[in-house]
């Protein structure tokens, strides 16, 4: 099961500079664990010690914010697209 | 239409117009709240007036005071217009990668612009403004991201206007920037129509705009409360541009690019309702007209050319 994950500039030090990486998992949490195995340290940048998404990190599955779809328990399917972005101001 | 004592008195009361060609069926309908019909041409006039009037009531403002505000453009333009009428000066801290028209309008209304680096996006504009106020305590920062009067403008204005015009509303879709529109109108509509879906469309910019040095420089507006929302979509420039063009081509509405992003999210909700076979009355916000974005190249050439032209720009 391959899921494409878009990585923001600020986290590419963990992915050897790669903009997009591939991972697998039935849930977002499992996907992040899989990615952490390939790219050490990535999980610590996305998830707090308490096991929640970092306040200033937004993760989208097929462009929908995962905080509204089950957060780390959000179910994933083959072909889904995951985007990670830092939170920024608008207005 | 009516007669008003001044331009500021004419604020709000904007029309809600149907989008018959973009609506997917007679049972799943889209309605656009035309916020470009405000005094300076954007929804931000509502928040600017409320924030200034709240500060006047608190005694923070008197003629001659200088306001300072971090803004990517529209809030600054609205504040500049009201400030000039009321005798205040205004300094806007604005990322350098915002459109020429926004800068020209600000200068025309008498505001001074302090540019923040493009690479830091709006986050750095916010940080710079906070640092300037800390060093110069005589400056007054209304701070749109944390000012309750911003959300209240929509709780008392935008929300009630929409409900009055569309009592059968099932969805409200708006842009997420300061979060004032969604928090204010969203809370009001949820109180009156508990089953309503409140949907945020957040612009997804090019890479440059997210070039923070570390994640802890990220920013979530103090006004934001995610329990008000049903869901939140990230909309990239290509989809936003495609929908912006559909608005003008199919419905005759010449809107700014963020309104295209909002239409994209609204159409996603419309598609879900259609698939589920349930009727829907979806109100969406048109934040401003397209005029201020002509120089970005968003309206010329192919979609792909327009997308390339927007790379690195703060288009919402």
Interface residues (C-beta under 8 A of the other chain):
Chain A: X8 X9 X10 X11 X45 X54 X55 X56 X57 X58 X60 X63 X64 X65 X67 X68 X69 X83 X85 X86 X87 X88 X89 X90 X91
Chain B: X44 X70 X71 X72 X74 X75 X121 X122 X123 X125 X126 X144 X145 X175 X176 X177 X178 X180 X200 X202 X203 X204 X205 X207 X209 X210 X211 X212 X213 X214 X215 X216 X217 X218 X219 X220 X221 X226 X229 X230 X231 X232 X233 X234 X235 X236 X316
